[in-house]
Amino acid sequence: MPNDTQLTLDDFAETLIRDKQYTTLTETTHTELKNDILKRAHDYLLAKTIAKLTDEQAQELDKLLDTNPEDSKVQDFIKAAIPDSAIFIGDTLFQFRQVYLGLA
């Protein structure tokens, strides 16, 4: 998935911080806020993914997550389980952005 033209979740979090126009963040607060956004985005994406899966697929994902897998293994699972997964992930992150920025 690494590609210079693709944004990472890290970039996504940084963009949200910029879009929210925080003006008085210290470096420590910025880091804490970014980590909070990353956790929330991850949880939101996971919840939306689980809602899209069959019961059997959700159980498979649960077992996979119990092994504390690398992100690439979770991404591979999502790609296999959800048709047009790239569009699904993009749409889901857009929805998260709208909610986070108070636009939805």
All heavy atoms as an XYZ file, in Angstrom:
836
protein
N       0.796     -1.195      0.000
C       0.000      0.000      0.000
C       0.845      1.269      0.000
O       0.364      2.308     -0.399
C      -0.940     -0.024      1.209
C      -1.916      1.111      1.190
S      -3.287      0.713      2.266
C      -3.904      2.326      2.525
N       2.112      1.231      0.451
C       2.884      2.457      0.415
C       3.011      2.991     -1.005
O       3.419      2.296     -1.912
C       4.252      2.062      0.959
C       4.047      0.794      1.691
C       2.869      0.126      1.053
N       2.646      4.234     -1.170
C       2.707      4.894     -2.455
C       2.761      6.379     -2.152
O       1.980      6.880     -1.352
C       1.464      4.531     -3.269
C       1.458      5.175     -4.642
O       2.050      6.223     -4.867
N       0.758      4.555     -5.554
N       3.670      7.084     -2.779
C       3.862      8.499     -2.483
C       2.601      9.327     -2.710
O       2.445     10.388     -2.122
C       5.005      9.071     -3.324
C       6.359      8.530     -2.887
O       6.459      8.027     -1.747
O       7.307      8.614     -3.677
N       1.706      8.863     -3.563
C       0.506      9.639     -3.847
C      -0.651      9.301     -2.915
O      -1.670      9.964     -2.949
C       0.044      9.425     -5.304
O      -0.252      8.046     -5.496
C       1.122      9.875     -6.273
N      -0.509      8.259     -2.109
C      -1.575      7.883     -1.196
C      -1.308      8.453      0.188
O      -0.188      8.397      0.689
C      -1.686      6.360     -1.096
C      -2.202      5.723     -2.353
C      -2.334      4.223     -2.203
O      -1.570      3.594     -1.496
N      -3.310      3.663     -2.880
N      -2.347      8.992      0.777
C      -2.227      9.525      2.121
C      -2.251      8.391      3.135
O      -2.940      7.396      2.949
C      -3.374     10.480      2.425
C      -3.415     11.769      1.618
C      -4.645     12.579      1.990
C      -2.164     12.595      1.842
N      -1.517      8.564      4.203
C      -1.557      7.612      5.301
C      -2.568      8.121      6.330
O      -3.013      9.271      6.270
C      -0.175      7.483      5.961
O       0.156      8.746      6.549
C       0.885      7.063      4.956
N      -2.901      7.275      7.291
C      -3.781      7.736      8.365
C      -3.108      8.849      9.165
O      -3.788      9.740      9.676
C      -4.165      6.577      9.281
C      -5.317      5.715      8.807
C      -5.621      4.613      9.820
C      -6.567      6.521      8.536
N      -1.805      8.807      9.237
C      -1.047      9.873      9.893
C      -1.296     11.211      9.194
O      -1.562     12.225      9.837
C       0.442      9.522      9.838
C       1.134      9.733     11.151
O       0.546      9.368     12.186
O       2.259     10.259     11.133
N      -1.206     11.188      7.865
C      -1.486     12.396      7.075
C      -2.931     12.840      7.269
O      -3.221     14.037      7.350
C      -1.245     12.134      5.581
C       0.191     11.801      5.251
O       1.106     12.312      5.917
O       0.392     11.001      4.304
N      -3.827     11.881      7.317
C      -5.247     12.149      7.515
C      -5.467     12.895      8.834
O      -6.164     13.907      8.882
C      -6.023     10.823      7.491
C      -7.496     10.938      7.728
C      -8.337     11.455      6.763
C      -8.047     10.501      8.930
C      -9.708     11.552      6.981
C      -9.415     10.589      9.154
C     -10.249     11.113      8.174
N      -4.826     12.416      9.903
C      -4.958     13.055     11.212
C      -4.388     14.474     11.179
O      -4.994     15.411     11.720
C      -4.269     12.223     12.286
N      -3.237     14.646     10.545
C      -2.627     15.977     10.442
C      -3.543     16.942      9.684
O      -3.688     18.107     10.063
C      -1.261     15.903      9.754
C      -0.174     15.280     10.584
C       0.267     16.133     11.766
O      -0.062     17.333     11.833
O       0.933     15.573     12.647
N      -4.167     16.449      8.633
C      -5.088     17.286      7.851
C      -6.295     17.695      8.697
O      -6.734     18.845      8.645
C      -5.546     16.538      6.582
O      -4.391     16.229      5.798
C      -6.506     17.363      5.762
N      -6.821     16.769      9.485
C      -7.952     17.105     10.353
C      -7.567     18.177     11.379
O      -8.348     19.085     11.651
C      -8.475     15.860     11.067
C      -9.278     14.883     10.218
C      -9.694     13.680     11.051
C     -10.494     15.544      9.615
N      -6.381     18.064     11.926
C      -5.920     19.057     12.891
C      -5.824     20.431     12.213
O      -6.276     21.433     12.767
C      -4.571     18.640     13.520
C      -4.787     17.424     14.423
C      -3.948     19.800     14.304
C      -3.514     16.758     14.906
N      -5.275     20.460     11.011
C      -5.196     21.729     10.260
C      -6.586     22.258      9.946
O      -6.861     23.449     10.112
C      -4.413     21.537      8.966
C      -2.947     21.797      9.076
C      -2.266     21.933      7.721
N      -2.619     20.920      6.746
C      -2.064     19.714      6.654
N      -1.117     19.364      7.496
N      -2.439     18.869      5.736
N      -7.472     21.380      9.471
C      -8.827     21.798      9.092
C      -9.628     22.314     10.286
O     -10.503     23.157     10.128
C      -9.580     20.654      8.417
C      -9.036     20.320      7.031
O      -8.203     21.090      6.505
O      -9.434     19.273      6.487
N      -9.337     21.793     11.453
C     -10.038     22.220     12.669
C      -9.526     23.589     13.139
O     -10.153     24.242     13.948
C      -9.853     21.147     13.757
C     -10.807     21.227     14.892
C     -12.186     20.767     14.526
C     -12.988     20.584     15.795
N     -14.377     20.363     15.595
N      -8.402     24.003     12.593
C      -7.811     25.318     12.841
C      -7.497     25.575     14.308
O      -7.780     26.646     14.845
C      -8.700     26.434     12.266
C      -8.892     26.315     10.780
C      -9.789     27.386     10.209
O     -10.450     28.120     10.919
N      -9.807     27.466      8.888
N      -6.880     24.589     14.937
C      -6.393     24.797     16.294
C      -5.230     25.781     16.223
O      -4.367     25.668     15.377
C      -5.906     23.476     16.904
C      -6.999     22.473     17.157
C      -7.107     21.328     16.378
C      -7.913     22.660     18.181
C      -8.106     20.390     16.619
C      -8.916     21.734     18.429
C      -9.002     20.604     17.642
O      -9.980     19.684     17.874
N      -5.209     26.748     17.127
C      -4.167     27.778     17.059
C      -3.206     27.764     18.240
O      -2.149     28.367     18.169
C      -4.800     29.180     16.962
O      -5.659     29.368     18.080
C      -5.566     29.351     15.662
N      -3.549     27.099     19.318
C      -2.714     27.176     20.518
C      -2.216     25.809     20.982
O      -2.025     25.599     22.161
C      -3.496     27.838     21.673
O      -4.667     27.056     21.923
C      -3.885     29.261     21.341
N      -1.955     24.926     20.054
C      -1.494     23.589     20.431
C       0.007     23.589     20.700
O       0.792     24.046     19.866
C      -1.780     22.575     19.323
C      -3.229     22.234     19.031
C      -3.302     21.230     17.879
C      -3.918     21.679     20.243
N       0.385     23.069     21.850
C       1.797     22.823     22.101
C       2.176     21.553     21.343
O       1.296     20.812     20.877
C       2.075     22.620     23.603
O       1.405     21.422     24.033
C       1.616     23.815     24.429
N       3.452     21.271     21.255
C       3.889     20.057     20.563
C       3.327     18.810     21.246
O       2.866     17.878     20.588
C       5.418     20.002     20.520
C       5.945     18.886     19.667
C       7.452     18.918     19.521
O       8.037     20.001     19.564
O       8.028     17.824     19.366
N       3.320     18.819     22.568
C       2.798     17.679     23.323
C       1.302     17.509     23.085
O       0.823     16.397     22.835
C       3.070     17.866     24.830
O       4.478     17.992     25.018
C       2.545     16.707     25.638
N       0.574     18.614     23.139
C      -0.872     18.559     22.915
C      -1.179     18.122     21.485
O      -2.105     17.341     21.259
C      -1.519     19.926     23.206
O      -1.138     20.349     24.504
C      -3.027     19.854     23.120
N      -0.399     18.603     20.542
C      -0.574     18.223     19.141
C      -0.419     16.707     18.990
O      -1.240     16.051     18.344
C       0.448     18.961     18.270
C       0.350     18.631     16.820
N      -0.371     19.382     15.930
C       0.869     17.601     16.100
C      -0.287     18.840     14.731
N       0.464     17.757     14.812
N       0.614     16.164     19.601
C       0.867     14.722     19.535
C      -0.270     13.936     20.180
O      -0.736     12.937     19.625
C       2.209     14.376     20.206
O       3.249     15.091     19.528
C       2.494     12.888     20.163
N      -0.731     14.389     21.343
C      -1.840     13.716     22.027
C      -3.108     13.779     21.183
O      -3.837     12.786     21.074
C      -2.078     14.349     23.393
C      -0.991     14.055     24.403
C      -1.146     14.841     25.702
O      -2.111     15.632     25.838
O      -0.288     14.663     26.586
N      -3.375     14.932     20.598
C      -4.566     15.092     19.764
C      -4.485     14.191     18.531
O      -5.458     13.515     18.181
C      -4.720     16.555     19.337
C      -5.915     16.882     18.443
C      -7.235     16.521     19.124
C      -5.887     18.354     18.059
N      -3.330     14.152     17.914
C      -3.144     13.303     16.734
C      -3.359     11.834     17.087
O      -4.053     11.107     16.366
C      -1.744     13.522     16.166
C      -1.457     12.743     14.923
C      -0.080     13.112     14.418
C       0.371     12.223     13.314
N       1.717     12.596     12.851
N      -2.796     11.394     18.200
C      -2.987     10.000     18.634
C      -4.456      9.711     18.922
O      -4.951      8.623     18.614
C      -2.123      9.692     19.849
C      -0.652      9.605     19.501
O      -0.289      9.360     18.359
N       0.202      9.827     20.481
N      -5.165     10.676     19.504
C      -6.592     10.510     19.771
C      -7.378     10.385     18.464
O      -8.245      9.522     18.334
C      -7.108     11.693     20.600
C      -8.577     11.554     20.938
O      -8.936     10.559     21.623
O      -9.377     12.418     20.509
N      -7.061     11.236     17.499
C      -7.732     11.169     16.194
C      -7.463      9.816     15.533
O      -8.383      9.184     14.990
C      -7.276     12.320     15.275
C      -7.812     13.657     15.799
C      -7.727     12.084     13.834
C      -7.219     14.873     15.112
N      -6.219      9.367     15.577
C      -5.877      8.079     14.961
C      -6.653      6.935     15.606
O      -7.165      6.058     14.906
C      -4.372      7.826     15.060
C      -3.497      8.694     14.156
C      -2.030      8.528     14.516
C      -3.747      8.372     12.697
N      -6.759      6.943     16.924
C      -7.513      5.896     17.616
C      -8.994      5.963     17.243
O      -9.617      4.943     16.943
C      -7.346      6.011     19.130
C      -8.098      4.916     19.874
C      -7.933      4.988     21.358
C      -8.680      3.938     22.125
N      -9.690      3.170     21.463
N      -9.550      7.170     17.256
C     -10.968      7.321     16.903
C     -11.242      6.902     15.457
O     -12.242      6.244     15.168
C     -11.419      8.757     17.120
C     -11.524      9.145     18.565
C     -11.834     10.619     18.688
N     -11.760     11.068     20.047
C     -12.753     11.681     20.682
N     -13.894     11.897     20.056
N     -12.613     12.056     21.915
N     -10.360      7.301     14.536
C     -10.537      6.936     13.125
C     -10.443      5.420     12.958
O     -11.241      4.817     12.227
C      -9.497      7.634     12.259
N      -9.495      4.806     13.648
C      -9.333      3.350     13.598
C     -10.590      2.662     14.123
O     -11.123      1.739     13.497
C      -8.099      2.941     14.412
C      -7.854      1.475     14.424
N      -8.376      0.642     15.389
C      -7.155      0.681     13.580
C      -8.014     -0.591     15.135
N      -7.268     -0.600     14.054
N     -11.085      3.112     15.276
C     -12.289      2.514     15.874
C     -13.510      2.701     14.971
O     -14.329      1.793     14.813
C     -12.562      3.113     17.254
C     -11.523      2.709     18.289
O     -10.701      1.813     18.017
O     -11.521      3.324     19.387
N     -13.641      3.889     14.382
C     -14.762      4.190     13.490
C     -14.704      3.283     12.258
O     -15.712      2.687     11.871
C     -14.690      5.664     13.076
C     -15.883      6.174     12.315
C     -17.019      6.628     12.985
C     -15.876      6.237     10.919
C     -18.111      7.118     12.288
C     -16.966      6.723     10.224
C     -18.074      7.163     10.907
O     -19.150      7.653     10.216
N     -13.523      3.169     11.675
C     -13.352      2.326     10.499
C     -13.630      0.864     10.829
O     -14.305      0.164     10.072
C     -11.932      2.492      9.944
C     -11.585      1.765      8.661
C     -12.542      2.134      7.533
C     -10.159      2.073      8.253
N     -13.171      0.421     11.977
C     -13.403     -0.958     12.396
C     -14.896     -1.224     12.612
O     -15.429     -2.244     12.166
C     -12.608     -1.269     13.662
C     -12.557     -2.725     14.096
C     -12.006     -3.614     12.993
C     -11.711     -2.857     15.346
N     -15.581     -0.297     13.264
C     -17.024     -0.460     13.505
C     -17.799     -0.520     12.192
O     -18.691     -1.367     12.017
C     -17.547      0.669     14.380
N     -17.468      0.370     11.258
C     -18.150      0.376      9.957
C     -17.831     -0.898      9.171
O     -18.688     -1.424      8.463
C     -17.748      1.611      9.144
C     -18.244      2.913      9.717
C     -19.732      3.040      9.543
C     -20.205      4.417      9.936
N     -21.626      4.602      9.682
N     -16.604     -1.377      9.315
C     -16.206     -2.609      8.627
C     -16.999     -3.794      9.173
O     -17.553     -4.582      8.405
C     -14.692     -2.864      8.792
O     -13.982     -1.775      8.199
C     -14.275     -4.168      8.144
N     -17.073     -3.905     10.476
C     -17.795     -5.017     11.099
C     -19.262     -4.998     10.687
O     -19.851     -6.048     10.404
C     -17.630     -4.981     12.633
C     -16.178     -5.342     12.992
C     -18.611     -5.925     13.322
C     -15.810     -5.095     14.432
N     -19.845     -3.819     10.603
C     -21.248     -3.707     10.200
C     -21.468     -4.192      8.769
O     -22.569     -4.621      8.416
C     -21.715     -2.257     10.339
N     -20.441     -4.139      7.968
C     -20.551     -4.533      6.558
C     -20.308     -6.036      6.345
O     -20.639     -6.573      5.301
C     -19.517     -3.725      5.765
C     -19.662     -3.757      4.303
C     -19.925     -2.354      3.823
C     -19.852     -2.300      2.317
N     -21.095     -1.867      1.737
N     -19.761     -6.706      7.340
C     -19.405     -8.121      7.214
C     -20.569     -9.044      7.547
O     -21.478     -8.676      8.287
C     -18.245     -8.448      8.157
C     -16.935     -7.696      7.944
C     -15.934     -8.065      9.030
C     -16.365     -7.958      6.564
N     -20.486    -10.266      7.036
C     -21.414    -11.306      7.460
C     -21.020    -11.712      8.883
O     -19.919    -11.392      9.346
C     -21.321    -12.543      6.541
O     -20.018    -13.127      6.684
C     -21.585    -12.191      5.081
N     -21.881    -12.445      9.559
C     -21.563    -12.918     10.910
C     -20.298    -13.779     10.897
O     -19.445    -13.652     11.782
C     -22.724    -13.723     11.498
C     -23.913    -12.843     11.858
O     -23.739    -11.615     11.955
O     -25.013    -13.402     12.053
N     -20.179    -14.629      9.900
C     -19.010    -15.505      9.799
C     -17.732    -14.676      9.586
O     -16.706    -14.923     10.229
C     -19.190    -16.485      8.643
C     -18.053    -17.464      8.496
C     -18.290    -18.435      7.340
O     -19.364    -19.061      7.296
O     -17.386    -18.540      6.493
N     -17.806    -13.686      8.706
C     -16.640    -12.837      8.463
C     -16.275    -12.032      9.717
O     -15.092    -11.840     10.014
C     -16.910    -11.876      7.303
C     -16.962    -12.550      5.953
C     -17.450    -11.602      4.868
O     -18.332    -10.777      5.098
N     -16.873    -11.736      3.683
N     -17.284    -11.569     10.441
C     -17.032    -10.809     11.668
C     -16.315    -11.679     12.698
O     -15.410    -11.210     13.398
C     -18.340    -10.266     12.233
N     -16.713    -12.938     12.784
C     -16.038    -13.866     13.701
C     -14.591    -14.101     13.269
O     -13.686    -14.155     14.103
C     -16.805    -15.188     13.785
C     -18.114    -15.070     14.533
C     -18.939    -16.356     14.481
O     -18.574    -17.315     13.823
N     -20.059    -16.356     15.196
N     -14.379    -14.223     11.957
C     -13.021    -14.392     11.438
C     -12.168    -13.170     11.785
O     -11.014    -13.305     12.216
C     -13.039    -14.567      9.920
C     -13.461    -15.919      9.429
C     -13.438    -15.957      7.905
O     -12.401    -15.614      7.302
O     -14.483    -16.310      7.324
N     -12.733    -11.993     11.601
C     -12.011    -10.760     11.916
C     -11.701    -10.683     13.398
O     -10.595    -10.305     13.791
C     -12.804     -9.535     11.461
C     -12.162     -8.177     11.750
C     -10.791     -8.061     11.078
C     -13.078     -7.047     11.300
N     -12.657    -11.073     14.216
C     -12.451    -11.067     15.669
C     -11.277    -11.975     16.050
O     -10.419    -11.590     16.847
C     -13.731    -11.508     16.377
C     -13.670    -11.325     17.874
O     -13.150    -10.285     18.338
O     -14.130    -12.233     18.601
N     -11.232    -13.156     15.454
C     -10.125    -14.082     15.720
C      -8.796    -13.488     15.252
O      -7.776    -13.604     15.940
C     -10.370    -15.428     15.032
C     -11.441    -16.267     15.684
C     -11.663    -17.551     14.919
C     -12.842    -18.320     15.485
N     -13.155    -19.525     14.705
N      -8.824    -12.853     14.097
C      -7.624    -12.216     13.575
C      -7.150    -11.106     14.514
O      -5.969    -11.022     14.847
C      -7.879    -11.651     12.179
C      -6.748    -10.859     11.532
C      -5.524    -11.743     11.301
C      -7.211    -10.239     10.220
N      -8.074    -10.284     14.970
C      -7.711     -9.177     15.854
C      -7.175     -9.659     17.194
O      -6.357     -8.975     17.817
C      -8.910     -8.248     16.058
C      -9.352     -7.473     14.812
C     -10.629     -6.704     15.094
C      -8.256     -6.560     14.304
N      -7.631    -10.832     17.638
C      -7.118    -11.404     18.894
C      -5.634    -11.739     18.815
O      -4.966    -11.844     19.838
C      -7.898    -12.677     19.268
C      -9.269    -12.369     19.834
O      -9.509    -11.208     20.239
O     -10.110    -13.290     19.869
N      -5.102    -11.883     17.601
C      -3.687    -12.212     17.425
C      -2.808    -10.961     17.362
O      -1.604    -11.072     17.174
C      -3.469    -13.042     16.142
O      -3.743    -12.220     14.993
C      -4.306    -14.294     16.134
N      -3.429     -9.780     17.504
C      -2.712     -8.505     17.425
C      -1.901     -8.425     16.120
O      -0.683     -8.264     16.134
C      -1.808     -8.325     18.648
C      -1.462     -6.868     18.865
O      -2.121     -5.980     18.341
N      -0.420     -6.631     19.636
N      -2.607     -8.525     14.987
C      -1.936     -8.613     13.692
C      -1.348     -7.272     13.242
O      -1.731     -6.211     13.743
C      -3.066     -9.029     12.750
C      -4.267     -8.374     13.353
C      -4.055     -8.482     14.845
N      -0.466     -7.346     12.284
C       0.035     -6.140     11.642
C      -1.109     -5.531     10.835
O      -2.027     -6.234     10.410
C       1.189     -6.484     10.711
C       2.421     -6.987     11.428
C       3.533     -7.332     10.454
O       3.456     -6.963      9.259
O       4.490     -7.968     10.899
N      -1.042     -4.220     10.619
C      -2.090     -3.525      9.861
C      -2.290     -4.139      8.478
O      -3.416     -4.219      7.992
C      -1.762     -2.038      9.715
C      -1.923     -1.271     11.014
O      -2.576     -1.789     11.943
O      -1.398     -0.146     11.097
N      -1.206     -4.582      7.871
C      -1.309     -5.141      6.520
C      -2.186     -6.392      6.487
O      -2.905     -6.627      5.517
C       0.076     -5.453      5.953
O       0.727     -6.421      6.741
N      -2.160     -7.191      7.558
C      -3.007     -8.391      7.600
C      -4.484     -8.012      7.716
O      -5.338     -8.635      7.099
C      -2.595     -9.300      8.749
C      -1.257     -9.944      8.517
C      -1.001    -11.062      9.483
C       0.384    -11.603      9.213
N       0.440    -13.019      9.134
N      -4.777     -6.984      8.490
C      -6.158     -6.513      8.608
C      -6.606     -5.932      7.270
O      -7.723     -6.196      6.808
C      -6.297     -5.478      9.740
C      -7.717     -4.930      9.809
C      -5.901     -6.092     11.080
N      -5.738     -5.167      6.629
C      -6.059     -4.602      5.317
C      -6.322     -5.701      4.298
O      -7.270     -5.603      3.511
C      -4.927     -3.697      4.833
C      -4.801     -2.415      5.619
C      -3.523     -1.657      5.307
O      -2.675     -2.111      4.542
N      -3.373     -0.496      5.916
N      -5.509     -6.741      4.329
C      -5.712     -7.860      3.407
C      -7.065     -8.538      3.654
O      -7.763     -8.911      2.710
C      -4.588     -8.892      3.536
C      -3.264     -8.385      2.984
O      -3.256     -7.377      2.241
O      -2.221     -8.989      3.321
N      -7.423     -8.692      4.928
C      -8.708     -9.297      5.262
C      -9.852     -8.435      4.710
O     -10.793     -8.949      4.100
C      -8.861     -9.451      6.778
C     -10.192    -10.021      7.175
C     -10.380    -11.389      7.235
C     -11.271     -9.191      7.455
C     -11.614    -11.922      7.574
C     -12.509     -9.711      7.798
C     -12.680    -11.082      7.852
N      -9.761     -7.132      4.928
C     -10.820     -6.219      4.464
C     -10.918     -6.257      2.940
O     -12.021     -6.307      2.390
C     -10.574     -4.791      4.975
C     -10.763     -4.743      6.497
C     -11.507     -3.786      4.301
C     -10.326     -3.442      7.147
N      -9.778     -6.262      2.271
C      -9.783     -6.325      0.799
C     -10.490     -7.580      0.305
O     -11.214     -7.544     -0.686
C      -8.356     -6.294      0.259
C      -7.713     -4.940      0.308
C      -6.289     -5.011     -0.210
C      -5.559     -3.712      0.024
N      -4.140     -3.804     -0.320
N     -10.268     -8.695      0.995
C     -10.880     -9.958      0.582
C     -12.365    -10.013      0.935
O     -13.153    -10.614      0.213
C     -10.144    -11.126      1.235
N     -12.756     -9.380      2.035
C     -14.123     -9.512      2.530
C     -15.099     -8.480      1.966
O     -16.293     -8.758      1.870
C     -14.127     -9.419      4.060
N     -14.596     -7.319      1.604
C     -15.484     -6.235      1.175
C     -15.171     -5.850     -0.267
O     -14.064     -5.386     -0.558
C     -15.344     -5.006      2.096
C     -15.749     -5.383      3.525
C     -16.188     -3.838      1.590
C     -15.551     -4.282      4.532
N     -16.150     -6.040     -1.157
C     -15.942     -5.618     -2.545
C     -15.684     -4.105     -2.593
O     -16.264     -3.342     -1.816
C     -17.262     -5.963     -3.234
C     -17.937     -6.941     -2.328
C     -17.450     -6.641     -0.937
N     -14.822     -3.679     -3.469
C     -14.469     -2.262     -3.607
C     -14.036     -1.671     -2.266
O     -14.459     -0.589     -1.868
C     -15.640     -1.458     -4.181
C     -16.020     -1.904     -5.581
O     -15.112     -2.227     -6.376
O     -17.227     -1.940     -5.883
N     -13.159     -2.390     -1.576
C     -12.746     -1.986     -0.228
C     -12.077     -0.613     -0.200
O     -12.247      0.129      0.765
C     -11.832     -3.039      0.395
O     -10.656     -3.188     -0.372
N     -11.344     -0.257     -1.241
C     -10.686      1.056     -1.263
C     -11.723      2.175     -1.252
O     -11.562      3.172     -0.543
C      -9.768      1.176     -2.473
N     -12.799      1.990     -1.999
C     -13.878      2.986     -2.022
C     -14.572      3.016     -0.661
O     -14.860      4.083     -0.116
C     -14.878      2.685     -3.160
C     -14.190      2.882     -4.510
C     -16.128      3.555     -3.039
C     -14.988      2.384     -5.690
N     -14.822      1.843     -0.100
C     -15.458      1.745      1.221
C     -14.626      2.474      2.271
O     -15.148      3.267      3.061
C     -15.647      0.273      1.606
C     -15.998      0.071      3.049
C     -17.283      0.339      3.502
C     -15.041     -0.361      3.955
C     -17.602      0.175      4.841
C     -15.362     -0.539      5.290
C     -16.636     -0.272      5.737
N     -13.311      2.238      2.283
C     -12.443      2.874      3.272
C     -12.416      4.388      3.059
O     -12.527      5.161      4.012
C     -11.023      2.263      3.221
C     -11.072      0.821      3.736
C     -10.031      3.096      4.029
C      -9.804      0.030      3.496
N     -12.294      4.816      1.817
C     -12.307      6.246      1.511
C     -13.598      6.912      1.952
O     -13.580      7.988      2.576
N     -14.729      6.285      1.645
C     -16.036      6.832      2.041
C     -16.166      6.885      3.566
O     -16.692      7.851      4.119
C     -17.178      5.990      1.457
C     -17.349      6.167     -0.040
O     -16.748      7.092     -0.622
O     -18.083      5.351     -0.637
N     -15.689      5.841      4.234
C     -15.784      5.778      5.691
C     -14.928      6.856      6.338
O     -15.372      7.534      7.281
C     -15.386      4.380      6.197
O     -16.254      3.407      5.593
C     -15.506      4.280      7.704
N     -13.727      7.059      5.838
C     -12.868      8.114      6.390
C     -13.437      9.499      6.089
O     -13.334     10.415      6.908
C     -11.440      7.983      5.856
C     -10.679      6.776      6.390
C      -9.319      6.666      5.717
C     -10.540      6.821      7.908
N     -14.090      9.650      4.940
C     -14.758     10.919      4.633
C     -15.884     11.177      5.631
O     -16.049     12.298      6.125
C     -15.292     10.921      3.195
C     -16.013     12.185      2.841
C     -15.300     13.347      2.552
C     -17.401     12.223      2.804
C     -15.963     14.524      2.238
C     -18.068     13.395      2.496
C     -17.357     14.553      2.205
N     -16.675     10.138      5.936
C     -17.747     10.277      6.927
C     -17.172     10.667      8.291
O     -17.722     11.539      8.976
C     -18.529      8.974      7.061
C     -19.347      8.609      5.855
C     -19.856      7.168      5.928
O     -19.739      6.490      6.942
N     -20.417      6.693      4.827
N     -16.070     10.026      8.673
C     -15.420     10.360      9.943
C     -14.990     11.823      9.941
O     -15.201     12.539     10.922
C     -14.202      9.458     10.173
C     -13.450      9.795     11.425
C     -13.862      9.284     12.647
C     -12.339     10.630     11.393
C     -13.171      9.609     13.817
C     -11.645     10.962     12.552
C     -12.071     10.448     13.776
N     -14.401     12.279      8.856
C     -13.960     13.667      8.740
C     -15.145     14.620      8.919
O     -15.043     15.619      9.630
C     -13.304     13.885      7.373
C     -12.849     15.310      7.136
C     -12.327     15.497      5.695
N     -11.856     16.822      5.499
C     -12.618     17.873      5.253
N     -13.935     17.733      5.140
N     -12.113     19.072      5.091
N     -16.246     14.315      8.258
C     -17.427     15.178      8.351
C     -17.914     15.276      9.795
O     -18.253     16.361     10.270
C     -18.546     14.660      7.436
C     -18.219     14.677      5.964
C     -17.973     16.074      5.432
O     -16.844     16.543      5.370
N     -19.031     16.739      5.057
N     -17.962     14.146     10.478
C     -18.410     14.124     11.866
C     -17.415     14.876     12.748
O     -17.794     15.714     13.565
C     -18.610     12.664     12.369
C     -18.830     12.618     13.856
C     -19.765     12.005     11.614
N     -16.127     14.613     12.563
C     -15.097     15.235     13.395
C     -15.105     16.758     13.243
O     -14.958     17.490     14.220
C     -13.709     14.686     13.044
C     -12.632     15.238     13.945
C     -12.420     14.695     15.205
C     -11.841     16.305     13.536
C     -11.453     15.215     16.051
C     -10.871     16.822     14.386
C     -10.685     16.275     15.626
O      -9.726     16.791     16.458
N     -15.292     17.227     12.032
C     -15.282     18.664     11.786
C     -16.638     19.316     12.046
O     -16.791     20.525     11.895
C     -14.823     18.963     10.349
C     -13.389     18.559     10.014
C     -13.080     18.814      8.548
C     -12.394     19.292     10.913
N     -17.627     18.498     12.435
C     -18.956     19.042     12.726
C     -19.732     19.433     11.494
O     -20.616     20.291     11.550
N     -19.447     18.785     10.373
C     -20.111     19.103      9.122
C     -21.266     18.153      8.813
O     -21.977     18.351      7.831
C     -19.104     19.076      7.966
C     -17.905     20.019      8.118
C     -16.897     19.767      7.007
C     -18.359     21.461      8.140
N     -21.416     17.126      9.635
C     -22.489     16.143      9.393
C     -23.448     16.112     10.557
O     -23.162     16.495     11.644
C     -21.881     14.768      9.203
